[in-house]
Amino acid sequence: MGIDVKDNTEECRYELFEDGERRGFADYELVGDRISLLHVKVDEAHEGAGYGRALVDAMLRDARERKLGVMPFCPFVKAMIGRDRERYLDLVPEDSRALFGLGG
């Protein structure tokens, strides 16, 4: 089966499953054409296994496909964008980058 990330729109969260079992989730708020990524949580027993990175990568890919501006309020998401600027920075609207310390 492997890893699967689903957008649970009723709960406003992305959920990461491995072999049908939920390993983590990320809460968001969608307003217009911007998605605020608020909090990423990986189940304690599975921390450090790369689930958080896989979850954020899937969320950012989905935002790109849906042409959504990303507002990375979650420190983990902001750090991922900051570390891989060439891949992700364009998702953060230019007028909001300074707010998150992602200017330039």
BALO-754698 format. One record per atom (N, C-alpha, C): residue in one letter; atom name; x, y, z. Coordinates in steps of 0.05 Angstrom, whole numbers. Each point is the difference from the previous one (the first is absolute). Example, Ala and Ser with C-alpha at 12.3 -4.5 7.8 and 13.67 -1.06 7.14 Angstrom:
BEGIN
  residu  atome       X       Y       Z
       a      N     264    -114     156
       a     CA     -18      24       0
       a      C      18      24       0
       s      N      -7      21     -14
       s     CA      16      24       1
       s      C     -15      22      14
//
This chain:
BEGIN
  residu  atome       X       Y       Z
       m      N      16     -24       0
       m     CA     -16      24       0
       m      C      17      25       0
       g      N      18       4      19
       g     CA      17      23       1
       g      C     -13      24      13
       i      N      11      24      -5
       i     CA      -9      25      12
       i      C     -20      13     -18
       d      N     -21      10      13
       d     CA     -22      14     -15
       d      C      -8      25      16
       v      N      -2      23     -13
       v     CA      -8      24      13
       v      C     -27       8     -11
       k      N     -19       5      17
       k     CA     -27       8      -8
       k      C      -8      26      12
       d      N     -14      16     -15
       d     CA     -11      26      10
       d      C     -27      -6      12
       n      N      -2       1      26
       n     CA     -26      -3      14
       n      C     -12      28       2
       t      N     -16       7     -20
       t     CA     -10      27      -2
       t      C     -20       6      23
       e      N     -14     -20      10
       e     CA     -19       4      22
       e      C      14       9      25
       e      N      24     -10       5
       e     CA      15       6      24
       e      C      21      22      -5
       c      N       3       9     -26
       c     CA      20      19      -7
       c      C      28      -9       8
       r      N       6     -24      -9
       r     CA      27     -12       6
       r      C       7     -20     -21
       y      N      26       0      -5
       y     CA      11     -22     -16
       y      C       8     -22      19
       e      N      -4     -25      -9
       e     CA       6     -22      17
       e      C      19     -19     -15
       l      N      21     -10      14
       l     CA      19     -18     -12
       l      C      -5     -28      11
       f      N      -3     -19     -18
       f     CA      -5     -28       7
       f      C      22     -17     -11
       e      N       7     -20      15
       e     CA      18     -21     -10
       e      C     -14     -26       5
       d      N      -3     -15     -22
       d     CA     -14     -26       1
       d      C     -26       2      15
       g      N     -15      22      -6
       g     CA     -27       4      11
       g      C      -1      11      28
       e      N      23       4      13
       e     CA       0      11      27
       e      C      10      29       0
       r      N     -15      17      14
       r     CA       8      28       0
       r      C      25       4      17
       r      N      20      14     -12
       r     CA      25       4      14
       r      C       4      30       8
       g      N     -15      18     -13
       g     CA       2      28       6
       g      C     -21      16     -15
       f      N      -1      26       6
       f     CA     -19      18     -13
       f      C      11      28       1
       a      N     -12      17     -16
       a     CA       7      29      -1
       a      C     -26      16      -3
       d      N      -4      18      19
       d     CA     -23      17      -1
       d      C       4      24     -18
       y      N     -21       8     -14
       y     CA       2      23     -17
       y      C     -25      17       0
       e      N       1      24     -11
       e     CA     -23      17      -4
       e      C       2      10     -28
       l      N     -22      -3     -15
       l     CA      -1       9     -28
       l      C     -18      24      -2
       v      N      12      22      -9
       v     CA     -15      25      -4
       v      C       6      10     -28
       g      N     -20       0     -17
       g     CA       5       9     -28
       g      C      20     -17     -14
       d      N      21      13     -10
       d     CA      21     -15     -14
       d      C      25      -4      16
       r      N      -3       1      27
       r     CA      23      -4      18
       r      C      -6     -21      20
       i      N      20     -17       5
       i     CA      -3     -21      20
       i      C      20       6      23
       s      N     -10       3      24
       s     CA      17       4      23
       s      C       6     -28      12
       l      N      25      -7       1
       l     CA       8     -26      11
       l      C       7       6      30
       l      N     -16     -11      18
       l     CA       1       8      28
       l      C      16     -17      18
       h      N      -1     -26      -4
       h     CA      12     -19      19
       h      C       4     -27     -12
       v      N      24     -11       2
       v     CA       5     -27      -9
       v      C       6     -17      25
       k      N     -13     -23       1
       k     CA       3     -18      23
       k      C       4     -29     -10
       v      N      22     -12       8
       v     CA       5     -28      -6
       v      C      -4     -15      26
       d      N     -13     -23      -1
       d     CA      -4     -16      24
       d      C      27      -5      14
       e      N       1       3      26
       e     CA      25      -2      15
       e      C      16     -25      -6
       a      N     -14     -22      -3
       a     CA      14     -26      -5
       a      C      14       0     -27
       h      N      -7      19     -18
       h     CA      11       0     -27
       h      C      16      24      -7
       e      N       7      16      21
       e     CA      16      24      -5
       e      C      28      -8      -9
       g      N      11      16     -18
       g     CA      27      -4      -9
       g      C       2     -20     -23
       a      N     -22      -9     -10
       a     CA       0     -20     -22
       a      C      -5      13     -27
       g      N      -1      27      -2
       g     CA      -4      13     -25
       g      C     -29       5      -8
       y      N     -19      -7      18
       y     CA     -28       5      -6
       y      C      -7      29      -2
       g      N      11      17      17
       g     CA      -5      28      -1
       g      C       8      12     -27
       r      N      24      -6      -9
       r     CA      10      10     -25
       r      C     -18     -10     -23
       a      N      -8     -25       0
       a     CA     -17     -12     -21
       a      C     -27      14       0
       l      N     -10       6      24
       l     CA     -26      13       2
       l      C       1      29     -11
       v      N      20      15       8
       v     CA       3      27     -10
       v      C       5       1     -30
       d      N      16     -18     -10
       d     CA       5      -1     -28
       d      C     -26      -5     -16
       a      N     -16     -18      10
       a     CA     -26      -6     -13
       a      C     -18      25       1
       m      N      -1      14      23
       m     CA     -17      24       2
       m      C       9      21     -19
       l      N      26       4      -2
       l     CA      11      21     -18
       l      C      -5      -6     -29
       r      N       3     -26      -7
       r     CA      -6      -9     -27
       r      C     -30       6      -7
       d      N     -17      -6      19
       d     CA     -29       4      -4
       d      C      -6      30      -2
       a      N      13      17      16
       a     CA      -4      29      -2
       a      C       9       9     -27
       r      N      22     -10     -10
       r     CA      10       8     -27
       r      C     -20      -8     -21
       e      N     -10     -24       1
       e     CA     -20     -10     -20
       e      C     -25      17       1
       r      N      -8       8      23
       r     CA     -25      16       3
       r      C       5      30      -2
       k      N      25       8      -5
       k     CA       8      28      -4
       k      C      -7      16      25
       l      N       6     -10      23
       l     CA      -5      13      25
       l      C      25      13      11
       g      N      -2      24      11
       g     CA      22      12      14
       g      C       3     -13      27
       v      N      24      -6       9
       v     CA       5     -14      25
       v      C       8      21      22
       m      N     -13      -2      22
       m     CA       6      17      23
       m      C      11     -19      22
       p      N      27      -2       2
       p     CA      11     -21      18
       p      C       2       9      30
       f      N     -22       0      14
       f     CA       0       8      28
       f      C      13     -22      17
       c      N      -1     -25      -9
       c     CA      13     -22      15
       c      C      30       3      -3
       p      N      15       0      22
       p     CA      29       3      -1
       p      C      14     -22     -17
       f      N     -11     -24       1
       f     CA      12     -22     -15
       f      C      -3       4     -30
       v      N     -24       9      -8
       v     CA      -5       6     -29
       v      C      18      23      -9
       k      N       1      21      17
       k     CA      17      23      -7
       k      C      29      -8      -3
       a      N      10     -17      18
       a     CA      28      -9      -2
       a      C       4     -17     -25
       m      N     -19     -16      -8
       m     CA       4     -16     -24
       m      C       1      18     -24
       i      N     -17      20      -1
       i     CA       0      19     -23
       i      C      27      15       0
       g      N       9       9      23
       g     CA      25      14       2
       g      C      24     -16      -8
       r      N       0     -26       6
       r     CA      23     -17      -7
       r      C       0      -7     -30
       d      N     -23      -1     -12
       d     CA      -2      -8     -28
       d      C     -14      22     -16
       r      N      11      24       1
       r     CA     -12      24     -12
       r      C      -5      -3     -30
       e      N      18     -12     -14
       e     CA      -3      -3     -29
       e      C     -25     -16      -7
       r      N      -6     -19      17
       r     CA     -23     -18      -5
       r      C     -26      12       9
       y      N       1      15      23
       y     CA     -26       7      13
       y      C      -5      30       3
       l      N      20      17       0
       l     CA      -5      28       7
       l      C     -21      14     -18
       d      N      -1      -8     -25
       d     CA     -20      13     -18
       d      C     -29      -5       9
       l      N      -4     -19      18
       l     CA     -27      -5      10
       l      C     -10      21      20
       v      N      20      12      13
       v     CA      -7      21      20
       v      C      -3      26     -15
       p      N     -23      13       1
       p     CA      -4      25     -14
       p      C      21      21       7
       e      N      10      14     -20
       e     CA      22      19       5
       e      C      -7      20      21
       d      N     -25       9       1
       d     CA      -8      20      20
       d      C      -2     -11      29
       s      N       5     -26       3
       s     CA      -2     -12      27
       s      C      27     -12       8
       r      N      19      -1     -17
       r     CA      26     -14       7
       r      C      14      13      24
       a      N       0      27       2
       a     CA      13      13      23
       a      C     -13      -8      26
       l      N     -26      -3       0
       l     CA     -15      -8      24
       l      C      11     -26      12
       f      N      10     -18     -18
       f     CA      10     -26       9
       f      C      30      -1       0
       g      N      14      22      -4
       g     CA      29       0      -1
       g      C      11     -13     -24
       l      N     -16       0     -22
       l     CA       8     -14     -25
       l      C       5      20     -22
       g      N       7      25       6
       g     CA       5      19     -20
       g      C      24      -7     -17
       g      N       1      12     -24
       g     CA      24      -3     -17
       g      C      -2     -21     -20
//
